[in-house]
Amino acid sequence: MGVSRLFDLNKDQNSPNRNITPITAELDNSDRMTVGGCLLSDLANQYGTPLYVIDEASIRSSCRAYRKALKQSYPGDSFVLYASKANSSLAIDRIVASEGLGIDVVSEGELITALKSGVAGEQIVLHGNNKSDKELLLAHESNATIIIDNQHDIQRLDKLISHKEGSVRLMLRFTPGIECHTHEYIRTGHLDSKFGFDPEQVSDTFAQLKDYKWAKLVGLHAHIGSQIFELSPHMDLVEVMADFFLRAKDLGHPIKDLNIGGGLGVKYIPSDDPPDIYSWVETVSNAVIKAFDTRNIELPRLICEPGRSIIATAGLTLYRIGARKDIPGGKTYLSIDGGMSDNPRPITYQSTYTACLVDRPLANTDQVVTIAGKHCESGDILLNNIALPTASSGDVLGVFGTGAYNLSMSSNYNRIPRPASVLVNNAQSDLVQVRELPEDLLRYDRLPDRFIAKG
Ligand SMILES: *Cc1c(COP(=O)(O)O)cnc(C)c1O
């Protein structure tokens, strides 16, 4: 059935979102796959499976691409925030921050991870449509910027901090009437989204914020979706945002920040063809320059918040193949030692992936198989009908593009512990998240005293 063509021979080193494999993926002398100079099957032996592998060079390359592209195509100030919900840990936040990015967080957990990894509060932005008092206070105390999403945020902040010294930097999030998740987008006046203020509430909220001395409105925010392959939605978005930016200025807010969210897509399967980071940034920059020129306003500080396009293709997951089921006249299932608990995207969104046997990525594919997870759920299928070389129990399967929204959305369904994460770079591997053990999952269980037999 031919040779798996996972490797783009001209790998796009400058825009890792355009490759299926991490940018350091290579073959050794025996045509086995290495990433970050580490033989993948060695990592599986050393750390066990399932195993998340993260290529540091790919993350750094993506971060640099965003920053460099902004320097090249945008004459005003700019700032890139990593949407850490894609993959939040001390090591990842540290790497991203060392490349000069700030960190977007949406919970106390993500916030303390960023702070503990050494990121300054000023470089952190707190999102969320239902922030707790604790989250708001911690963000305020650490001097993070808070994105106000609704009236509840304003009322809670007024209660929590109006009696304190100083002010808090706010950005206002609104739903721009543009929504986009895959290859299509819609434009409407309003969106039934749970996030942000409706466009009709924005002007009143600008006026209201003038009444609070603690509130320092510094910018506007909108985010229109994820895994976006088109450039035009963000051009439309910038136009809508520029109108509200002008309105805020007219109402006396000296705002500077225009935060256009994230959303750039990545390549999961060979037919995916996302724009590169440079084109995305250039398109957005040109749209901002044009929109602000037309309205005669000074250029804003342009902020974007990529998540997936920073880290998805930096990661892959290694599994060991176990049981095989050949249905007479039907499918062949190969079962692996993980599944929907470490990668819930296929069962949640019908997401597709690319996989290979990491020690034989170029071998002729002579069977079509379905890769099944080990969970008690018929829908726990990671890849449907993929071509593979004949595989046996014990072979290591690599599933690519799992750096974003895998670990961060993982669960302990069936009481299956979370995999370890290992960071690879220059032929070195470092554990950055320890594998959970089944016993760890008992840590929070309690047996009521009355269940324990006395005497
Ligand atoms: C999820 C999210 C992002 C990141 O989206 P990606 O598609 O991963 O780039 C950015 N901003 C906000 C507000 C988000 O919710």
PDBQT file of the ligand as one rigid body, heavy atoms in Angstrom, charges set to zero:
ROOT
HETATM    1  C1  LIG A 501      -8.541  28.889  23.833  1.00  0.00    +0.000 C 
HETATM    2  C2  LIG A 501      -8.260  30.327  23.782  1.00  0.00    +0.000 A 
HETATM    3  C3  LIG A 501      -7.128  30.801  23.119  1.00  0.00    +0.000 A 
HETATM    4  C4  LIG A 501      -6.179  29.896  22.362  1.00  0.00    +0.000 C 
HETATM    5  O1  LIG A 501      -6.793  29.305  21.272  1.00  0.00    +0.000 OA
HETATM    6  P1  LIG A 501      -5.933  28.393  20.274  1.00  0.00    +0.000 P 
HETATM    7  O2  LIG A 501      -6.932  27.985  19.251  1.00  0.00    +0.000 OA
HETATM    8  O3  LIG A 501      -5.398  27.266  21.043  1.00  0.00    +0.000 OA
HETATM    9  O4  LIG A 501      -4.862  29.269  19.696  1.00  0.00    +0.000 OA
HETATM   10  C5  LIG A 501      -6.875  32.154  23.166  1.00  0.00    +0.000 A 
HETATM   11  N1  LIG A 501      -7.705  32.997  23.820  1.00  0.00    +0.000 NA
HETATM   12  C6  LIG A 501      -8.804  32.569  24.460  1.00  0.00    +0.000 A 
HETATM   13  C7  LIG A 501      -9.653  33.533  25.174  1.00  0.00    +0.000 C 
HETATM   14  C8  LIG A 501      -9.131  31.219  24.462  1.00  0.00    +0.000 A 
HETATM   15  O5  LIG A 501     -10.226  30.815  25.085  1.00  0.00    +0.000 OA
ENDROOT
TORSDOF 0
